[in-house]
Amino acid sequence: MQPIERPVETKPPEARARVADKDLLRETLRDQTERGQTKSDIVLQSVQRLLRRGAITNLSKMLGRMHPADIAKVVTHLSSPKEKREVFELVRGEAKRGQVLSELDGDSIQQVLADLLHSDIAWLLKDLGPDDVAYILGFLPEERGKEILALMKTEDSTEVADILKYPKDTAGGIMTTEFFSLPEDATAQEAIRRLQQATDAEMVFYIYVTDKEDRLVGVLSLRQLLTVPPATTLKNIMTRDVISVTVDMDQEEVARQVASYNLLAIPVVEKDGRLVGIITVDDVVDVIREEATEDMLKMAGAIEEDSVSKSSSVGAAKVRLPWLFTNLVGSLLSGAILWYFRFTIQEVVAIVSFIPVIAAMGGNVGLQSSTLIIRGLATGTVESTDVWTVFFREVKIGLLMGVACGVILTAVGWVWHQGFLGMVVGASLIIAFLVSTSMATIMPIVLKRMGVDPAVAAGPFVTTANDITGITIYLTLATLFLEHLR
Amino acid sequence: MQPIERPVETKPPEARARVADKDLLRETLRDQTERGQTKSDIVLQSVQRLLRRGAITNLSKMLGRMHPADIAKVVTHLSSPKEKREVFELVRGEAKRGQVLSELDGDSIQQVLADLLHSDIAWLLKDLGPDDVAYILGFLPEERGKEILALMKTEDSTEVADILKYPKDTAGGIMTTEFFSLPEDATAQEAIRRLQQATDAEMVFYIYVTDKEDRLVGVLSLRQLLTVPPATTLKNIMTRDVISVTVDMDQEEVARQVASYNLLAIPVVEKDGRLVGIITVDDVVDVIREEATEDMLKMAGAIEEDSVSKSSSVGAAKVRLPWLFTNLVGSLLSGAILWYFRFTIQEVVAIVSFIPVIAAMGGNVGLQSSTLIIRGLATGTVESTDVWTVFFREVKIGLLMGVACGVILTAVGWVWHQGFLGMVVGASLIIAFLVSTSMATIMPIVLKRMGVDPAVAAGPFVTTANDITGITIYLTLATLFLEHLR
């Protein structure tokens, strides 16, 4: 490994240029992917190698050939802020640098922009859509954001300010104000002309039609426009039944609508029906991934981060601890129950052999049921009206699995210790399974009805509650039949 | 509640028509959504009520106003196959019924089509895209699918057969063969004319350009076409750097590409570069949701179903049991360890008070780490090259949390029983946390490198292994310091 200060001239430049050579890279890719490494792994390694060698020219060439999204990925994965800044500065052209910026995560944006002047940042942002600008500025201190906005074209900055005034996770907060709309009495010919002139609305899928008060009244596809006589007014060809969302709708609900109606973009309206923006499907894709990640992390009590290696470890620990504390209290309660039954345990010590099984299995069975329900509620395959169907199904499955595991446990108990203990363990397990599946099914639906996020239910509460129930049932039964166990 | 047979004429028809009335429905919606019910809940309830009353005319009217995707949702949620068929039959127009069909899940498709003739099914499918037809036929017995295909237009059926020959979860299996491509020497004017005639490729976002051997060589946006002089050849305006995927690429990887490059559609090529289809972003949205669901269920060992209330309970139990059996064996091992240390436990019975804490906490801490890593690997925010950064971060967090929980436990132990036991418990917990976070971080990355799905790692193996480690450490320490605990 060469130190960073090493001069670039020790090898003929051609030899080093090859590292960034497309064919060689492709070949390396083929070799390495077979060894389980992904393309981005290898690109990242190449960039790091070039950085370490200080091979600036080659690195810059390589970046020139890369897609902004791939550069953003590399920047995100570099470990030091210094390296991130170095790579970012080497991207040529402020349009491309702006695009890279719009694909970065919050921390990288802060690090990369830390030393830049407000005017430089305004320059980078000038070609981006207002939604991307709003996204980027959302990670900077409010004061700084305002100063940067003040340096941009008034037209652009008002649009950005419009988006920034809505909460980040609502339709208003993720929409773009660059959409293409026309009055209902425009003709197809006029529409095509306007379309040819419209330079900012780069991705036009639908043409939205509005009335005199700017209220959304219809929608047209681009192809519809090309296939009618030029003098037709839009009013006569548009579809009047437009699916739209209001500015304050939660982004998760927006995503669900776009997904279920297979839309490319969904218009966003104010409460009075005025069209104020659109949300395109590529942003919805991001929302869906984010929400799925969030739900999974919530279920494990680790919601802090949408990605690793970002926030400080102390911060991460702080966010994860409450969940662990809940568990700590719960399992201490289980411990207290064991302590309460200590005489039973001391008398028939074989009982301890099955404590872990009883404690773990109820929680696990519950986790299966609640994961299924929570995910179903999130994707819409389970509705809260399905509650009884779902409930009886899960309880039935719980019973079936309880009997299967219970029989095995009884046999194990019989062989290992004695017949009666086996029966007690088996029976406890079956009861614990029934309690567990019922609770795990009901809890998320009840929470959802109460307006609480059901993803938290699968977490510590259900598991802990199930563990306690299991142990209580087991030791109560064991104490009741103590004479037969001795 | 009225019996199903009750004649429809007992009330004036207007009174009942209102149930399906848009304004009333909207009002009910507002009332009910405030009570935590969703729009689809209420629509479902209305449909069920109309079905029960046998109010066929009103139901049919209501269905006439609904979007095919919403009808599909209702059909999916109806509990009996008979009801599903009834509602499906009431949808007017085979084009709309075809669309409803394409939005249904596998079980509902089978139930709804069960009694239909092959020719009727072929008629329903005639207006659908080949990807949708392939999706639907994929759920019917192969023989039946072939006979239906034989009844369709040869042109359509070859396209469907082309898709059906690829595995369901690859690019080839989810692509549509209805895309719009032109030779590189066509002019912009010709392109526009061809576009106006192309009736099947309903959603044109990009125009793909091919060479004489049908190989994909470039791409154009619709707007680019409109803004150049009519005589320009496509060769001169197209973008040559097209992002494409090969037919055999896994659908999850396809989704990742579409998401990271913000594409609306991605072209699918054969190994020789021939363009054979495209995958549109709305299908990618489905893939992303499916894969997230699958990962979540895998982590809980309940992969059987992407939705509840579908497959039989016995089937579901069979799929979930292996995971529980792994857990059973694991926790019996923990039990065996307790049994091995039974003399220690009998001598100082206070030890049992902390067994649940030690057993549960290690597993939970591991679950947090591995969920984070698994999700990161799935979304691409964690690369396998990040392994050390991620590892040290998680271990550090584990240590911090271990110290926090360890101190609390020491205090609890001190107050509850005696000082030395508290220290043993605290120390065991910290060690268990360290082991647990290390394993939970390393396992998914190692599994991924070995080509195994990392989502299984968060499940039973890591948790069980962590539980065993925790208990072993605790009881070993307790036995070593037994003299001080008495």
Interface residues (C-beta under 8 A of the other chain):
Chain A: G36 Q37 T38 S40 D41 L44 Q45 H67 A69 D70 K73 T76 H77 S79 E103 D105 I192 L195 Q196 E202 M203 V204 F205 L222 R223 L226 T227 I243 V258 A259 S260 Y261 N262 L263 L264 V281 D282 V284 V285 D286 I288 R289 A292 T293 D295 M296 L297 M299 A300 G301 A302 E305 D306 S307 V308 S309 S313 V314 A316 A317 R320 L321 W323 L324 F325 N327 L328 G330 S331 L332 S334 G335 A336 L338 W339 R342 I345 Q346 V349 A350 V352 S353 F354 I355 P356 V357 A359 A360 M361 N364 V365 L367 Q368 S369 T371 L372 I373 R375 G376 T379 G380 T381 V382 E383 S384 T385 D386 T389 V390 R393 E394 K396 I397 L400 M401 A404 C405 I408 L409 V412 K448 R449 M450 G451 P460 T463 T464 D467 I471
Chain B: R35 G36 Q37 T38 S40 D41 L44 Q45 H67 A69 D70 K73 T76 H77 S79 E103 D105 I192 L195 Q196 E202 M203 V204 F205 L222 R223 L226 T227 I243 V258 A259 S260 Y261 N262 L263 L264 V281 D282 V284 V285 D286 I288 R289 A292 T293 D295 M296 L297 M299 A300 G301 A302 E305 D306 S307 V308 S309 S313 V314 A316 A317 R320 L321 W323 L324 F325 N327 L328 G330 S331 L332 S334 G335 A336 L338 W339 R342 I345 Q346 V349 A350 V352 S353 F354 I355 P356 V357 A359 A360 M361 N364 V365 L367 Q368 S369 T371 L372 I373 R375 G376 T379 G380 T381 V382 E383 S384 T385 D386 T389 V390 R393 E394 K396 I397 L400 M401 A404 C405 I408 L409 V412 K448 R449 M450 G451 P460 T464 D467 I471
